[in-house]
Amino acid sequence: MPEMMKPSDRIYCALDTVDVAQACALAEALKGSVGGIKLGLEFFCANGADGFKRVADAGLPIFLDLKFHDIPNTVAGAIRAVAPLGPKLFTIHTQGGPEMMRRAAETAAEEAEKHGVTRPWVIGVSVLTSLDGSDLNAIGVSDAVEAQVARLAGLAKASGIDGLVCSPREITLARKAGGAGFKLIVPGIRPAGSAVGDQKRVMTPADAVTAGADILVIGRPITGAHDPAAAARAIADSING
């Protein structure tokens, strides 16, 4: 079962924009309606640490989704660069291997202590939610998506990182592999009636939490709404209901 949290605290809104002013306005508008904000690769490449800090000024926890994937020394160096910003969590690719994941976990702890910030969750990306079995076959992975996610979840747990990004369809498998306390961060969340977009493995918020998700990453159903805060509150209410 997922950790006991208020439904709204489970929602991290993905701000899929490179416009700092727009991102800051959304973060301010969503205070009290979501648990945090996700900033991704496009935003960080365009705006860097200064953009991160401006959004963080709204006071919401930040999920820094940069998906580090390189040799262990390089990933450790990247973590040293972003740790002083104080993200709540950040991502690495589990397919970087066990040594890379171990170094990431160790470096996150060391840098948090050094800079006097709360240790961020180190979260491993398993199989991107834009991929399905045919996509995996195309890149030489013969196993089904579910088997690949389960393998990577077990590897992530053994390597000492805090949790996994997985699609809603693999929550049960990832929970079994990671055990209690292993954080499951779940994109591909679509309220009933929402457009699927480029996500191939989706689920409603309530069903994902019931299955065992800890954090729900939701973008366009909130950011594309006429009233993003109201849309976020409606999603939280659907989890309650």
C-alpha positions as a Markdown table, in Angstrom:
| # | Residue | x | y | z |
|---|---|---|---|---|
| 1 | Met | 0.0 | 0.0 | 0.0 |
| 2 | Pro | 1.2 | 3.6 | -0.6 |
| 3 | Glu | 2.4 | 5.8 | 2.2 |
| 4 | Met | -0.3 | 7.6 | 4.1 |
| 5 | Met | -0.6 | 11.1 | 2.6 |
| 6 | Lys | -3.2 | 13.7 | 1.8 |
| 7 | Pro | -4.5 | 13.1 | -1.8 |
| 8 | Ser | -3.4 | 16.5 | -2.9 |
| 9 | Asp | 0.1 | 15.9 | -1.6 |
| 10 | Arg | 0.4 | 12.9 | -3.9 |
| 11 | Ile | 0.0 | 15.1 | -7.0 |
| 12 | Tyr | 3.1 | 16.6 | -8.6 |
| 13 | Cys | 2.3 | 18.9 | -11.5 |
| 14 | Ala | 4.5 | 18.6 | -14.5 |
| 15 | Leu | 5.2 | 22.1 | -15.8 |
| 16 | Asp | 6.0 | 21.4 | -19.4 |
| 17 | Thr | 7.1 | 24.8 | -20.4 |
| 18 | Val | 10.4 | 26.6 | -20.8 |
| 19 | Asp | 8.9 | 30.0 | -19.9 |
| 20 | Val | 10.0 | 30.9 | -16.4 |
| 21 | Ala | 7.3 | 33.5 | -15.8 |
| 22 | Gln | 4.6 | 31.0 | -16.8 |
| 23 | Ala | 6.1 | 28.3 | -14.6 |
| 24 | Cys | 6.3 | 30.6 | -11.6 |
| 25 | Ala | 2.7 | 31.7 | -12.1 |
| 26 | Leu | 1.5 | 28.1 | -12.3 |
| 27 | Ala | 3.5 | 27.2 | -9.2 |
| 28 | Glu | 2.0 | 30.1 | -7.3 |
| 29 | Ala | -1.5 | 29.3 | -8.5 |
| 30 | Leu | -1.1 | 25.6 | -7.4 |
| 31 | Lys | 0.1 | 26.2 | -3.9 |
| 32 | Gly | -2.2 | 24.3 | -1.5 |
| 33 | Ser | -3.7 | 22.3 | -4.4 |
| 34 | Val | -0.7 | 20.0 | -5.2 |
| 35 | Gly | 2.1 | 18.4 | -3.3 |
| 36 | Gly | 4.9 | 19.6 | -5.6 |
| 37 | Ile | 6.1 | 20.7 | -9.1 |
| 38 | Lys | 8.0 | 18.7 | -11.7 |
| 39 | Leu | 10.6 | 20.5 | -13.7 |
| 40 | Gly | 12.1 | 18.6 | -16.6 |
| 41 | Leu | 14.9 | 18.5 | -19.0 |
| 42 | Glu | 13.6 | 21.2 | -21.4 |
| 43 | Phe | 13.0 | 23.7 | -18.6 |
| 44 | Phe | 16.4 | 23.1 | -16.9 |
| 45 | Cys | 18.3 | 23.3 | -20.2 |
| 46 | Ala | 16.6 | 26.6 | -21.0 |
| 47 | Asn | 16.8 | 28.2 | -17.5 |
| 48 | Gly | 19.3 | 26.3 | -15.4 |
| 49 | Ala | 19.6 | 26.7 | -11.6 |
| 50 | Asp | 18.3 | 30.3 | -11.7 |
| 51 | Gly | 15.0 | 29.1 | -13.3 |
| 52 | Phe | 14.8 | 26.3 | -10.7 |
| 53 | Lys | 15.2 | 28.8 | -7.8 |
| 54 | Arg | 12.6 | 31.1 | -9.2 |
| 55 | Val | 10.0 | 28.4 | -9.4 |
| 56 | Ala | 11.1 | 27.0 | -6.0 |
| 57 | Asp | 10.4 | 30.5 | -4.5 |
| 58 | Ala | 6.7 | 29.5 | -4.6 |
| 59 | Gly | 7.4 | 27.2 | -1.7 |
| 60 | Leu | 6.4 | 23.9 | -3.3 |
| 61 | Pro | 8.7 | 20.8 | -3.3 |
| 62 | Ile | 10.5 | 20.3 | -6.6 |
| 63 | Phe | 10.9 | 17.1 | -8.6 |
| 64 | Leu | 13.9 | 17.6 | -10.8 |
| 65 | Asp | 13.4 | 15.2 | -13.6 |
| 66 | Leu | 16.7 | 15.2 | -15.6 |
| 67 | Lys | 17.1 | 11.4 | -15.9 |
| 68 | Phe | 20.9 | 11.3 | -15.4 |
| 69 | His | 22.4 | 8.4 | -17.4 |
| 70 | Asp | 26.2 | 8.3 | -17.8 |
| 71 | Ile | 29.3 | 6.7 | -16.3 |
| 72 | Pro | 29.2 | 6.7 | -12.4 |
| 73 | Asn | 31.7 | 9.6 | -12.0 |
| 74 | Thr | 29.8 | 11.8 | -14.4 |
| 75 | Val | 26.5 | 11.1 | -12.7 |
| 76 | Ala | 28.0 | 11.8 | -9.3 |
| 77 | Gly | 29.3 | 15.1 | -10.6 |
| 78 | Ala | 25.9 | 16.1 | -12.0 |
| 79 | Ile | 24.3 | 15.3 | -8.6 |
| 80 | Arg | 27.0 | 17.4 | -6.9 |
| 81 | Ala | 25.9 | 20.3 | -9.2 |
| 82 | Val | 22.2 | 20.1 | -8.5 |
| 83 | Ala | 22.1 | 19.0 | -4.8 |
| 84 | Pro | 22.6 | 22.5 | -3.4 |
| 85 | Leu | 19.3 | 23.5 | -5.1 |
| 86 | Gly | 17.5 | 21.2 | -2.6 |
| 87 | Pro | 15.2 | 19.3 | -4.9 |
| 88 | Lys | 12.8 | 16.9 | -3.1 |
| 89 | Leu | 13.6 | 14.2 | -5.6 |
| 90 | Phe | 15.5 | 13.7 | -8.8 |
| 91 | Thr | 15.8 | 11.0 | -11.4 |
| 92 | Ile | 18.5 | 8.8 | -12.8 |
| 93 | His | 18.2 | 6.0 | -15.4 |
| 94 | Thr | 18.3 | 2.5 | -13.8 |
| 95 | Gln | 19.8 | 1.2 | -17.0 |
| 96 | Gly | 23.0 | 3.0 | -16.1 |
| 97 | Gly | 23.6 | 0.0 | -13.9 |
| 98 | Pro | 24.1 | -0.9 | -10.2 |
| 99 | Glu | 27.4 | 1.0 | -9.7 |
| 100 | Met | 26.0 | 4.2 | -11.2 |
| 101 | Met | 22.9 | 3.9 | -8.9 |
| 102 | Arg | 25.1 | 3.2 | -5.8 |
| 103 | Arg | 27.2 | 6.3 | -6.5 |
| 104 | Ala | 24.1 | 8.4 | -7.1 |
| 105 | Ala | 22.7 | 7.4 | -3.7 |
| 106 | Glu | 26.0 | 8.0 | -1.9 |
| 107 | Thr | 26.6 | 11.3 | -3.5 |
| 108 | Ala | 23.1 | 12.6 | -2.8 |
| 109 | Ala | 23.5 | 11.8 | 0.9 |
| 110 | Glu | 27.0 | 13.4 | 1.1 |
| 111 | Glu | 26.0 | 16.5 | -0.8 |
| 112 | Ala | 22.8 | 17.0 | 1.2 |
| 113 | Glu | 24.8 | 16.9 | 4.5 |
| 114 | Lys | 27.5 | 19.2 | 3.1 |
| 115 | His | 25.0 | 21.8 | 2.0 |
| 116 | Gly | 22.6 | 21.5 | 4.9 |
| 117 | Val | 19.6 | 20.5 | 2.8 |
| 118 | Thr | 17.2 | 17.5 | 3.2 |
| 119 | Arg | 18.5 | 14.5 | 1.4 |
| 120 | Pro | 16.6 | 14.2 | -1.9 |
| 121 | Trp | 15.0 | 11.0 | -3.0 |
| 122 | Val | 17.0 | 9.3 | -5.8 |
| 123 | Ile | 14.5 | 7.8 | -8.1 |
| 124 | Gly | 15.3 | 5.4 | -11.0 |
| 125 | Val | 13.6 | 5.6 | -14.3 |
| 126 | Ser | 12.6 | 2.1 | -15.5 |
| 127 | Val | 10.8 | 2.0 | -18.9 |
| 128 | Leu | 9.5 | 5.3 | -20.2 |
| 129 | Thr | 5.8 | 5.6 | -20.3 |
| 130 | Ser | 5.9 | 6.5 | -24.0 |
| 131 | Leu | 7.3 | 3.0 | -24.8 |
| 132 | Asp | 5.5 | -0.3 | -25.2 |
| 133 | Gly | 6.6 | -3.8 | -26.0 |
| 134 | Ser | 7.2 | -3.2 | -29.7 |
| 135 | Asp | 9.5 | -0.3 | -28.8 |
| 136 | Leu | 11.5 | -2.4 | -26.4 |
| 137 | Asn | 11.9 | -5.1 | -29.1 |
| 138 | Ala | 13.1 | -2.4 | -31.6 |
| 139 | Ile | 16.0 | -1.6 | -29.2 |
| 140 | Gly | 16.9 | -5.2 | -28.5 |
| 141 | Val | 15.0 | -5.9 | -25.3 |
| 142 | Ser | 13.2 | -9.2 | -25.8 |
| 143 | Asp | 11.3 | -9.2 | -22.5 |
| 144 | Ala | 7.9 | -7.7 | -22.0 |
| 145 | Val | 7.6 | -4.3 | -20.5 |
| 146 | Glu | 6.4 | -5.8 | -17.2 |
| 147 | Ala | 9.4 | -8.2 | -16.9 |
| 148 | Gln | 11.9 | -5.4 | -17.7 |
| 149 | Val | 10.3 | -3.0 | -15.1 |
| 150 | Ala | 10.4 | -5.8 | -12.4 |
| 151 | Arg | 14.1 | -6.5 | -13.2 |
| 152 | Leu | 15.0 | -2.8 | -13.0 |
| 153 | Ala | 13.0 | -2.3 | -9.8 |
| 154 | Gly | 14.9 | -5.1 | -8.1 |
| 155 | Leu | 18.2 | -3.7 | -9.3 |
| 156 | Ala | 17.3 | -0.2 | -8.1 |
| 157 | Lys | 16.3 | -1.5 | -4.6 |
| 158 | Ala | 19.5 | -3.6 | -4.3 |
| 159 | Ser | 21.6 | -0.6 | -5.4 |
| 160 | Gly | 20.3 | 1.6 | -2.5 |
| 161 | Ile | 18.2 | 4.2 | -4.3 |
| 162 | Asp | 14.9 | 5.3 | -3.0 |
| 163 | Gly | 12.4 | 4.3 | -5.6 |
| 164 | Leu | 11.3 | 3.9 | -9.2 |
| 165 | Val | 9.4 | 5.7 | -11.9 |
| 166 | Cys | 7.0 | 3.3 | -13.5 |
| 167 | Ser | 3.8 | 3.4 | -15.5 |
| 168 | Pro | 0.6 | 2.7 | -13.6 |
| 169 | Arg | 0.4 | -0.8 | -15.2 |
| 170 | Glu | 3.6 | -1.9 | -13.4 |
| 171 | Ile | 2.9 | -0.6 | -9.9 |
| 172 | Thr | 2.1 | -4.0 | -8.4 |
| 173 | Leu | 5.3 | -5.5 | -9.9 |
| 174 | Ala | 7.5 | -2.7 | -8.8 |
| 175 | Arg | 6.0 | -2.7 | -5.3 |
| 176 | Lys | 6.7 | -6.4 | -5.0 |
| 177 | Ala | 10.3 | -6.0 | -6.2 |
| 178 | Gly | 11.0 | -2.9 | -4.1 |
| 179 | Gly | 9.1 | -3.7 | -1.0 |
| 180 | Ala | 7.5 | -1.4 | 1.6 |
| 181 | Gly | 9.0 | 2.1 | 1.8 |
| 182 | Phe | 10.3 | 1.9 | -1.9 |
| 183 | Lys | 8.8 | 5.1 | -3.5 |
| 184 | Leu | 6.8 | 4.7 | -6.6 |
| 185 | Ile | 6.6 | 7.7 | -8.8 |
| 186 | Val | 3.9 | 7.3 | -11.5 |
| 187 | Pro | 3.4 | 9.3 | -14.6 |
| 188 | Gly | 0.9 | 8.3 | -17.3 |
| 189 | Ile | -2.0 | 9.5 | -15.0 |
| 190 | Arg | -5.1 | 10.6 | -16.8 |
| 191 | Pro | -8.4 | 11.6 | -15.1 |
| 192 | Ala | -11.4 | 9.8 | -16.6 |
| 193 | Gly | -12.2 | 11.4 | -19.9 |
| 194 | Ser | -8.8 | 13.0 | -20.5 |
| 195 | Ala | -6.8 | 12.7 | -23.7 |
| 196 | Val | -4.1 | 10.0 | -23.5 |
| 197 | Gly | -1.6 | 12.1 | -25.6 |
| 198 | Asp | 1.8 | 10.4 | -26.0 |
| 199 | Gln | 1.4 | 8.1 | -23.0 |
| 200 | Lys | 0.8 | 4.5 | -23.9 |
| 201 | Arg | 0.3 | 3.0 | -20.4 |
| 202 | Val | -2.2 | 5.0 | -18.4 |
| 203 | Met | -4.5 | 4.8 | -15.4 |
| 204 | Thr | -6.9 | 7.1 | -13.4 |
| 205 | Pro | -5.5 | 8.8 | -10.3 |
| 206 | Ala | -7.7 | 6.8 | -7.9 |
| 207 | Asp | -6.9 | 3.5 | -9.5 |
| 208 | Ala | -3.1 | 4.3 | -9.4 |
| 209 | Val | -3.2 | 5.1 | -5.7 |
| 210 | Thr | -5.3 | 2.0 | -4.9 |
| 211 | Ala | -2.7 | 0.0 | -6.8 |
| 212 | Gly | 0.2 | 1.4 | -4.6 |
| 213 | Ala | 1.5 | 4.6 | -6.2 |
| 214 | Asp | 3.1 | 7.1 | -3.9 |
| 215 | Ile | 3.4 | 10.2 | -6.2 |
| 216 | Leu | 1.3 | 10.9 | -9.2 |
| 217 | Val | 2.9 | 13.0 | -12.0 |
| 218 | Ile | 0.2 | 14.9 | -13.8 |
| 219 | Gly | 0.8 | 17.6 | -16.4 |
| 220 | Arg | -1.7 | 18.6 | -19.2 |
| 221 | Pro | -4.9 | 17.7 | -17.3 |
| 222 | Ile | -3.9 | 20.4 | -14.8 |
| 223 | Thr | -1.8 | 22.9 | -16.8 |
| 224 | Gly | -4.1 | 22.9 | -19.8 |
| 225 | Ala | -7.2 | 23.5 | -17.7 |
| 226 | His | -8.9 | 26.9 | -17.5 |
| 227 | Asp | -8.4 | 26.9 | -13.8 |
| 228 | Pro | -5.4 | 24.7 | -13.0 |
| 229 | Ala | -5.9 | 24.8 | -9.2 |
| 230 | Ala | -9.5 | 23.7 | -9.5 |
| 231 | Ala | -8.5 | 20.9 | -11.8 |
| 232 | Ala | -5.9 | 19.7 | -9.3 |
| 233 | Arg | -8.4 | 19.8 | -6.5 |
| 234 | Ala | -10.9 | 17.8 | -8.6 |
| 235 | Ile | -8.2 | 15.2 | -9.1 |
| 236 | Ala | -7.5 | 15.1 | -5.4 |
| 237 | Asp | -11.2 | 14.7 | -4.7 |
| 238 | Ser | -11.4 | 11.8 | -7.2 |
| 239 | Ile | -8.7 | 10.0 | -5.2 |
| 240 | Asn | -10.7 | 10.6 | -2.0 |
| 241 | Gly | -13.8 | 9.4 | -3.7 |
